[in-house]
Structure formats: C-alpha cells, structure tokens
C-alpha cells in the first residue's frame, strides 16, 4: 500500500496507475480515520469490486461546528494505516488541513432541502462541509465508485443528490451498518463512552429493532412509533439525552404526516427511523429502514 | 462535427473518443450561444491546442436574475452550429433546460468574496449560477483545458478560484477580448442595441483606452482615474447609464485605496478597470488590465 500525504503525490501515483491499467476501475473510501470494522467492510467491498482502492483519512474541519469535537476527534494514523492495508487498500491518502485548504475557503458546495432535517438541523453548516470536501476528494481521486456507510444515512442521501445534481461521474455505493455483538453501531466516537455509557448506548439499536414490530401494526401512527422509540430510550437509559428521533420517507427524507396510521401508508414504501442521542458530550447516531406492508 | 442534445449522447460520444485516443487532450468552450468572433477565437484556440474540442451552448437560467433577460436572450442554434463547426469544434453539446436541471436545483456551488463586487454586486446570485453550471459541464465533459473570454474578467477570476478550491482537474485558459473595428467588445447582447446606442457604445472601450495614459501619470489617484473614466462616458454618450466603473487589483479583485497615487502602487502590479454601462435595457461590460510602472 502506498501512502500519500500531498495532492501532487496522490495525483501522480494515480496517473501512473491509470496509464498501466487503462481499463481498471478505481474504488474510493473517504473516511475521517480512527478506522473500525465498519470502515474495513467498505474497503473490502471496494477491493472486491475494483482493481484499485483508494482510502482517504481526513478529519475535515469544515464539517464541524464551533462547539463540536474537531480538536478532540480521535486519531490513530499508525493503526489506521495497518487496518486499511489489511482490508485491501492500495493507496492511502492522508493530507493535512493545510494541504486540503491552503487558502481561506471561499468555494462551498451547498445542498439545500435534504440538509435541513436530522443531523443537518442540529449541526448547521455540517453538510456544506461534507459536500465541499467530498467534491474535492472526488476531483482528486476521480473514482469510478465511492463507498459510504449507511450509518450516516442522511450523508448518503445528500451525497447521492449532489452527485446527481452536479453530474459527477461516480457511482455511490451505500453499505450496510456494521454493529458490535450487542447491536451498537460501530463509530469512531464510541471510544469516548465511559463503560456505563457504553453499556446503555445499546438502547439506540434496541429501540430501532423493537420498532420493526411496531411498523407491522397497521393502526399505529407514525407519531406514535416515534413516541414509543423515544420512550424506550428514555426509560431504558437514564444517561441518554435525545437529540432527535425521526421517521422520514426513504430515500427522499420527507416528513410523513404524524397522524397517518402505518396501514394507510402506500404498501412497499420505505421509511427510515433515525436517531441521534447524546451520552455526556458524545453524540451517537443510528438508523434502520422499514418497509411498510399495507393493511 | 457531432451534435449532442442529451447528456447520455454526449457521455457515450466522449467515451468512444477517449477509448480510441487514450493520450488525446480535450478542450472545452462553454458558451450561451449566439456565437460571435469572440467565441470563434476561443474555439480556434482550443482546436489548436487539443485533439478534440467540445463546445456547449446553454442559456443557463440559474445565472439570470428574475428581472434579467433570460427569456429574450438571443438564440440562433442553426447559425451557431455552422459557426462552431467552421471554427473547429468536434462536438457541439446543446442541452435543454430540462436536460440540465431535471429536478429542482438543491445543489449549488457558491463562491464568496470574489463575487460580491462588480457584476456580482449588481447581479446577486449570478455567480452561484455560473459556478453551478460550469461545475456540471466540467463533470460532463471532463476536459483537460477550458477556454473563457477575458471580457468576463470576473467570471474568469471566479472560475479559476473555484477550480483551485475544489481541485477540479482542468486548466483554465483566459483568452483576449475580441473587438469590433471601432473597439466595441464583441457580445451576444450587442444585437439589442439601436443604431444610435450602438454608435455611442464605443464609449466603453474608448474610455478604457484613454485610461492607459492616466495610469502613466504617477500623481493621479485611483479614485481620480475612476472619476475620469466615468466623466468621459457621461460626457461622450448621453444614452449611457453607468452601472459601475471600478478599478481593482488583478487577478485578486481587491479594492485598492482610492486616495493612493498611481506612482505609490507597487511597481509592475496589475489593475483592472471594469465597466458595466446600460444603453436602454441593454447592459454592456468591458475591461482592460493596466500594469503600474511605479515612479
């Protein structure tokens, strides 16, 4: 695996590879590092489906709010390098902030509509930062396919729309959430949790799991399922502080009417329940997609 | 010359060409059509410097304000097709608005700072529309080089900054302004002018020409040169209504202090005088770049 820290090095490495592999396809896995099994699953998938896999590790300041955890976001470049290579990466791109943003940022890729709910509502500017850095990385790597974890469901929806709107020549591949044995969705931020918080954090996936049955009850309304999810979280975990529990149409992320019984929603339509819950200063997210059966 | 009206047709045509010309470079000339000798000079330059030249004709609604001339912007696809082919275009891309914007536009490329002066000040949102459509076209064509007329000096500066900020793999080539025999900068909008307006419109280039001598007078201030340019326009052309006459550093487009004598500006530094002047409902722009000699 070749490690590149500069844009020039990355570009020349890719150019050499392209010249010797004119028909080769390039898969790309953009990450913020502190890799876990979720990232590894994306890298493995890319390595299976492409001749070359590029992984980037860049904690992007542009997508963190002023009071968020940019400075203390966990970093471990040595372990990441080993993990990326083991999973099948061919090129690891680890630029500095200065390398990615040598000048004040005046150009931004802004995606409206999709970004004003869920994490976009509690993290204003977050998705402009994501759209901007992902655009830059796509222009640098020029991949055929890019792999994202479904855990960041809104991020996937936003990037898919950006790629469509800007005609970016890349296929977005959304990959399933990878979970710990007890159900907790893997996240680089899980290391922040105290043992007690870690034990209670399982409440996110458990509540989403329970909702599977509620989505099968045709007389329950969307609002009632939301209330039950929130209630389950609050009653099972005294340390949990809910940021949001939302149910939206998927993949458009539109708000359905809260009073509609599940049985009256169009059969086979899909809905996503998405959660953001804080444990102390640590904010965790999780989601699950449900297919409505109709009456 | 091959004409493409759909994105699919353009992409497949380019793919076939790329396969048979693995080392061929692609030049791109994005236009809004109603081609004149200025556009032809860009197409010829691209054809000289590349193996394939793509010209696009698309009147982009996103860069017109609600009270601007989108609907009545002049169009002549048949003449344009002939002109593009004569100048050396290999592929002409003429998409409909529906083809370029099949869905409501939620993704925009916004460039701040550079865009709040000159035309950006009098046409709010204009450069977001330019940045967005040029990003889309670059992603569709994936050219090695793109050719723009220096007449839209601010547009060139904005696109150069966008390309740099977003790491878009394209070289921007700014080409000299092409003028009518009497000095009027060529523009698709010149056809709007009545014979009387057309005769007076020469005042833009004449005032910029005069300023050449004023930039050689070390004791004149920036503000005084601006005043003289404006005075020359108003006194020579009763039909002229000035939108702006500005002098900015080039290429950064920063405002120099208005009280600084030319002789005190750093030697060899460059300044651009940029004008926007209305004749009736027709808004014309022109500019010229001056190099300061120092005392």
Interface residues (C-beta under 8 A of the other chain):
Chain A: X7 X11 X22 X103 X104 X105 X106 X107 X108 X109 X110 X111 X112 X113 X114 X131 X132 X135 X136 X139 X140 X142 X161 X162 X164 X165 X166 X167 X168 X169
Chain B: X7 X11 X22 X103 X104 X105 X106 X107 X108 X109 X110 X111 X112 X113 X114 X131 X132 X135 X136 X139 X140 X142 X161 X162 X164 X165 X166 X167 X168 X169
